[in-house]
């Protein structure tokens, strides 16, 4: 059985959303949202409903994912996907540095 925070993290990653984005959409702080995903914070019913709506689910469907081993049609990114994302971010950062250097010259 999965905890709700684990399910939320998996759904968020499937949508390629950041924790910052989720906190913004939910009108809450980043540390507050992070605690939800780490299962360090209890969810009230209204927050559960908000989260379900964001993922276009019913609250009961969201909770049902906690009972399942895998989310239907959704797989967590494997290590290769995470490495690709990390490398893409590094390339973007290096390109931004290069652009800044060219603009300074």
C-alpha positions as CSV (number, residue, x, y, z in Angstrom):
1,X,0.0,0.0,0.0
2,X,1.3,3.4,-1.0
3,X,1.0,6.5,1.0
4,X,-0.8,9.5,-0.5
5,X,2.4,11.5,-0.7
6,X,4.1,8.8,-2.8
7,X,1.1,8.8,-5.2
8,X,1.1,12.6,-5.5
9,X,4.8,12.6,-6.3
10,X,4.4,9.9,-8.9
11,X,1.5,11.8,-10.6
12,X,3.4,15.1,-10.4
13,X,6.5,13.5,-12.1
14,X,4.3,11.9,-14.8
15,X,3.0,15.3,-15.7
16,X,6.6,16.8,-15.6
17,X,5.5,19.3,-13.0
18,X,7.8,20.7,-10.3
19,X,7.0,20.9,-6.6
20,X,7.2,24.7,-7.1
21,X,4.4,24.5,-9.7
22,X,2.2,22.4,-7.4
23,X,2.7,24.8,-4.5
24,X,1.8,27.7,-6.7
25,X,-1.3,26.1,-8.0
26,X,-2.4,25.1,-4.5
27,X,-1.6,28.6,-3.1
28,X,0.8,27.2,-0.5
29,X,4.4,27.3,0.3
30,X,7.0,25.0,-1.3
31,X,8.0,23.6,2.1
32,X,4.3,22.9,2.9
33,X,3.8,21.0,-0.4
34,X,7.1,19.2,0.0
35,X,5.9,17.9,3.4
36,X,2.8,16.5,1.8
37,X,4.8,14.5,-0.7
38,X,7.2,13.3,2.0
39,X,4.1,12.1,4.0
40,X,5.0,14.5,6.9
41,X,1.8,16.4,6.7
42,X,-1.8,15.2,7.0
43,X,-4.2,16.1,4.1
44,X,-7.5,17.7,4.9
45,X,-10.5,16.9,2.8
46,X,-10.4,20.2,1.0
47,X,-6.8,19.9,0.0
48,X,-7.4,16.3,-1.2
49,X,-10.2,17.6,-3.4
50,X,-7.9,20.3,-4.8
51,X,-5.2,17.8,-5.6
52,X,-7.7,15.5,-7.2
53,X,-9.0,18.3,-9.4
54,X,-5.5,19.3,-10.5
55,X,-4.9,15.7,-11.7
56,X,-8.4,15.6,-13.2
57,X,-9.5,12.8,-10.8
58,X,-12.1,12.2,-8.2
59,X,-10.8,12.2,-4.6
60,X,-11.8,8.6,-4.3
61,X,-9.8,7.7,-7.4
62,X,-6.8,9.5,-6.0
63,X,-7.1,7.5,-2.7
64,X,-7.7,4.3,-4.6
65,X,-4.2,4.7,-6.1
66,X,-2.8,4.2,-2.6
67,X,-4.1,0.6,-2.7
68,X,-2.5,-0.2,-6.0
69,X,1.1,-1.2,-6.7
70,X,1.2,0.7,-10.0
71,X,-0.8,3.6,-11.2
72,X,-2.7,2.6,-14.3
73,X,-1.0,4.0,-17.4
74,X,1.5,5.9,-15.3
75,X,5.0,4.7,-14.6
76,X,7.5,6.6,-12.5
77,X,10.5,7.8,-14.4
78,X,13.3,5.4,-14.2
79,X,16.9,6.3,-13.5
80,X,17.7,6.9,-17.2
81,X,14.9,9.4,-17.4
82,X,16.0,11.2,-14.3
83,X,19.6,11.3,-15.7
84,X,18.4,12.7,-19.0
85,X,16.5,15.5,-17.1
86,X,19.5,16.3,-15.0
87,X,21.7,16.5,-18.1
88,X,19.2,18.7,-19.9
89,X,19.2,21.1,-17.0
90,X,23.0,21.2,-17.0
91,X,23.1,21.9,-20.7
92,X,20.6,24.8,-20.3
93,X,22.6,26.2,-17.4
94,X,25.9,26.0,-19.4
95,X,24.2,27.7,-22.4
96,X,22.9,30.5,-20.2
97,X,26.4,31.1,-18.9
98,X,27.8,31.2,-22.4
99,X,25.1,33.7,-23.5
100,X,25.9,35.9,-20.5
101,X,29.6,35.8,-21.4
102,X,28.9,36.7,-25.0
103,X,26.7,39.6,-23.8
104,X,29.4,40.8,-21.5
105,X,32.0,40.9,-24.2
